């Protein structure tokens, strides 16, 4: 998975670099905006690499819960980069709405965009195929993110065509539209990272209770708490057994409960089950 992500990262950087260099050279705001949008794909690759590396590092004395939140911190850093990208795009696009220097659109402009679209399509096909072969949700999700670049690049082609036909206003408008896409990506990253850092519920409590109560000997459960990321969850809960259940039997049954939870939710990396009798009057 790491090797695939690294190859995709190099291709995404090449695509972003081509758009940014040619965009600044010709003064085309829409191409500059799309270049920054392509950099968001590179950013997601970096987060994926950080997550893959962190997942291989076992817990230690200083990090008994592992190192996965380093991935979350990296994603937070990418959010800051996206904010700066939106500011840069807006700084370039807004003055053009009221006139200013006209972009220099040539056949090379269309050629660069068509080549980068072709590279993006190759990346999507390669990454999605490897994701299915390796059964990696990370690669499949990342390929979907890259696929969105094709749509924004198509919008750039429309803007370039409009400029060529004598409608230069379409260039800054296209840039601002793509800036909105970048801002949305930043918002999604902020929402996800803040949820993880704030220990938001990772798995619905009622769904957990349904699995626990599928073990016939379980009388009930409460204090269900889950936290973590979508693919790395920690869970703890209290499970009730009859008061006359032996400690040995209650311990054995708790492992039955845990095995069923792990089978239903493979993203659970650890589940701590506290054994107790039902409360008075239950």
matplotlib code that plots the C-alpha trace (Angstrom):
import matplotlib.pyplot as plt

x = [0.0, 2.8, 4.6, 1.4, 0.8, 4.4, 4.1, 0.7, 2.2, 5.0, 2.4, 0.1, 3.1, 4.0, 0.4, 0.2, 3.6, 2.7, -0.5, 1.1, 4.1, 2.2, -0.6, 1.7, 3.6, 0.5, -1.4, -4.3, -6.0, -8.2, -5.0, -3.3, -6.4, -6.6, -2.9, -3.5, -6.5, -4.2, -1.9, -4.7, -4.4, -0.7, -1.6, -4.0, -1.2, 1.1, -1.6, -2.1, 1.7, 1.8, -1.1, 0.4, 3.7, 2.1, 0.0, 3.1, 4.7, 3.5, 2.4, 5.2, 5.5, 4.9, 2.1, 0.1, -2.7, -0.4, 0.6, -2.4, -3.1, 0.1, -1.9, -4.6, -2.0, -0.7, -4.2, -4.5, -1.3, -2.8, -5.9, -3.6, -2.1, -5.5, -6.5, -3.3, -4.1, -7.6, -6.2, -3.7, -6.3, -8.7, -5.8, -5.2, -8.8, -10.7, -8.8, -9.4, -13.2, -12.9, -10.4, -6.6, -4.1, -5.7, -4.5, -2.4, -4.2, -2.6, -2.8, -0.2, -2.7, -5.2, -2.4, -1.2, -4.7, -5.5, -2.2, -2.8, -6.4, -5.0, -2.5, -5.2, -7.3, -4.3, -3.7, -7.4, -7.4, -4.1, -4.8, -8.4, -7.1, -4.3, -6.8, -9.1, -6.1, -4.7, -8.2, -7.2, -10.0, -7.4, -6.3, -9.9, -10.9, -7.9, -8.6, -12.1, -10.5, -8.2, -11.1, -12.7, -9.7, -10.9, -14.1, -12.3, -9.8, -12.8, -14.0, -10.6, -10.9, -14.3, -12.7, -9.9, -12.3, -14.3, -11.2, -10.2, -13.7, -13.4, -14.9, -11.9, -14.1, -14.6, -11.0, -11.3, -14.8, -13.4, -10.6, -13.1, -15.2, -12.2, -11.2, -14.7, -13.8, -10.5, -12.3, -14.8, -11.9, -10.4, -13.7, -14.1, -10.6, -11.2, -14.5, -12.9, -9.7, -11.6, -14.0, -11.1, -9.1, -12.3, -13.0, -16.3, -18.3, -16.8, -19.5, -23.2, -24.0, -27.2, -25.3, -22.8, -25.6, -27.2, -24.1, -23.5, -27.0, -26.8, -24.9, -27.7, -26.0, -25.6, -28.3, -27.5, -24.8, -24.2, -21.4, -20.6, -17.9, -16.0, -13.4, -10.8, -10.8, -12.9, -10.4, -8.9, -11.4, -11.0, -14.1, -14.9, -18.2, -19.8, -21.5, -24.0, -24.1, -26.2, -25.0, -24.4, -22.2, -18.7, -15.8, -14.3, -17.5, -18.1, -14.5, -15.1, -18.3, -16.7, -14.3, -17.3, -18.7, -15.4, -15.0, -18.4, -17.7, -14.4, -16.1, -18.8, -16.5, -13.0, -11.9, -12.0, -8.3, -9.0, -12.2, -12.1, -15.1, -15.9, -17.8, -20.5, -23.8, -27.0, -28.0, -30.4, -34.0, -33.1]
y = [0.0, 2.4, 1.7, 2.4, 5.6, 6.8, 6.2, 8.0, 10.9, 11.4, 11.5, 13.9, 16.2, 16.1, 17.0, 19.8, 21.2, 21.3, 23.2, 25.7, 26.4, 26.9, 28.7, 31.3, 31.6, 32.4, 34.3, 31.8, 31.9, 28.8, 26.7, 28.0, 27.1, 23.6, 23.2, 23.9, 21.5, 18.8, 19.5, 18.4, 14.9, 14.9, 16.0, 13.1, 10.8, 12.1, 11.5, 8.0, 7.3, 8.7, 6.5, 3.4, 4.0, 4.8, 1.6, -0.5, 1.0, -0.9, 0.7, 1.6, 2.8, 6.4, 5.6, 2.7, 3.3, 3.4, 6.2, 6.6, 10.2, 11.3, 10.8, 13.0, 15.7, 15.5, 16.0, 19.1, 20.4, 19.8, 21.8, 24.8, 24.3, 24.3, 27.5, 29.2, 27.8, 29.3, 32.7, 32.5, 31.6, 34.4, 36.9, 36.1, 35.8, 38.6, 41.5, 39.9, 40.2, 43.9, 43.8, 43.6, 41.6, 39.1, 35.5, 34.2, 31.1, 29.0, 25.5, 24.6, 25.5, 23.0, 20.4, 20.7, 20.2, 17.3, 15.5, 16.0, 14.7, 11.6, 11.1, 11.5, 8.8, 6.5, 7.1, 6.5, 3.2, 2.0, 3.0, 1.6, -1.7, -2.0, -1.1, -4.0, -6.4, -5.5, -5.0, -1.5, 0.9, 3.6, 3.2, 2.9, 6.1, 8.0, 7.0, 8.5, 11.7, 11.8, 11.2, 14.5, 16.2, 15.2, 17.2, 20.3, 20.0, 19.8, 23.0, 24.6, 23.5, 25.2, 28.4, 28.3, 27.8, 30.8, 33.0, 31.9, 32.9, 36.4, 35.9, 36.5, 36.8, 33.0, 32.6, 34.1, 32.7, 29.2, 29.9, 30.9, 27.8, 25.5, 27.5, 26.5, 22.9, 23.3, 25.0, 22.1, 19.6, 21.7, 21.8, 18.0, 17.4, 19.9, 18.2, 14.7, 15.6, 17.6, 14.7, 12.3, 14.6, 15.4, 11.6, 11.7, 8.5, 6.2, 3.4, 3.8, 2.7, 0.8, -1.2, -2.2, -3.2, -5.3, -7.4, -7.7, -8.8, -11.5, -13.6, -15.4, -15.3, -11.6, -9.8, -6.3, -3.7, 0.0, 2.6, 1.9, 4.2, 4.3, 6.6, 6.8, 7.0, 5.2, 2.3, 2.3, 2.3, 1.7, 0.4, -0.1, -1.1, -2.8, -6.1, -7.6, -11.3, -13.1, -12.7, -16.4, -16.7, -17.9, -15.5, -18.1, -18.5, -14.7, -14.2, -16.8, -15.2, -11.8, -13.2, -14.5, -11.0, -9.5, -12.0, -11.1, -7.4, -7.8, -10.0, -7.4, -4.4, -5.2, -1.6, -2.2, -2.6, -3.2, -3.7, -3.6, -5.4, -4.7, -7.6, -6.8, -8.1, -6.3, -3.3, -3.8, -4.1, -5.1]
z = [0.0, 0.9, -2.4, -4.4, -2.5, -3.1, -6.9, -7.0, -4.9, -7.5, -10.4, -8.5, -7.8, -11.5, -12.5, -9.9, -10.8, -14.5, -13.9, -11.5, -13.6, -16.8, -15.0, -13.5, -16.8, -18.8, -16.0, -16.1, -12.7, -13.4, -14.1, -11.0, -9.0, -10.5, -9.7, -6.0, -6.1, -7.5, -4.6, -2.3, -3.9, -3.0, 0.5, 0.9, -0.3, 2.3, 5.0, 3.7, 3.8, 7.4, 8.4, 6.8, 8.5, 11.9, 11.7, 11.5, 14.6, 17.6, 20.9, 23.3, 26.9, 25.9, 23.4, 24.8, 22.4, 19.4, 17.1, 14.7, 15.9, 14.2, 11.0, 12.4, 13.2, 9.6, 8.3, 10.5, 8.9, 5.4, 6.4, 7.1, 3.6, 2.0, 3.7, 2.4, -1.1, -1.0, 0.0, -2.8, -5.4, -4.2, -4.2, -7.9, -9.0, -7.3, -9.0, -12.4, -11.9, -12.4, -15.3, -15.2, -17.2, -19.6, -19.5, -22.5, -23.7, -26.4, -27.7, -25.1, -22.4, -23.7, -24.3, -20.7, -19.3, -21.6, -20.6, -16.9, -17.2, -19.0, -16.1, -13.5, -15.3, -15.3, -11.6, -10.8, -12.7, -11.2, -7.6, -7.7, -9.2, -6.6, -3.9, -4.9, -5.2, -1.8, -0.3, 0.9, 1.7, 1.9, -1.8, -3.1, -1.2, -2.4, -6.0, -5.6, -4.4, -7.4, -9.7, -8.6, -10.1, -13.6, -13.1, -12.0, -14.8, -17.3, -15.7, -16.5, -20.1, -20.3, -18.8, -21.3, -24.2, -22.9, -22.8, -26.3, -27.6, -26.0, -22.6, -20.2, -17.2, -17.3, -16.2, -12.7, -12.3, -13.0, -10.5, -7.7, -8.4, -8.0, -4.8, -3.5, -4.1, -2.2, 0.7, 0.8, 1.0, 3.8, 5.7, 5.4, 6.7, 9.6, 10.5, 10.5, 12.4, 15.1, 15.6, 16.2, 18.4, 20.5, 20.8, 19.1, 19.1, 16.4, 16.3, 17.1, 20.7, 19.7, 17.0, 19.7, 22.1, 19.4, 18.9, 22.7, 23.4, 20.7, 23.3, 25.1, 28.5, 28.5, 30.7, 29.5, 28.9, 29.5, 29.6, 25.9, 24.7, 21.4, 19.9, 17.2, 13.4, 10.9, 10.6, 14.1, 16.9, 20.7, 22.5, 26.2, 27.8, 30.9, 30.4, 32.9, 33.7, 36.3, 39.8, 40.3, 37.2, 38.1, 37.4, 35.1, 33.1, 32.9, 31.7, 29.0, 27.9, 27.7, 25.1, 23.2, 23.2, 22.2, 19.3, 17.9, 18.2, 16.3, 13.6, 13.1, 13.3, 12.1, 12.6, 16.4, 17.4, 21.1, 23.2, 27.0, 28.6, 32.3, 33.9, 36.5, 37.8, 36.7, 38.9, 41.7, 40.6, 37.0]

ax = plt.figure().add_subplot(projection="3d")
ax.plot(x, y, z, "-o")
ax.set_aspect("equal")
plt.show()
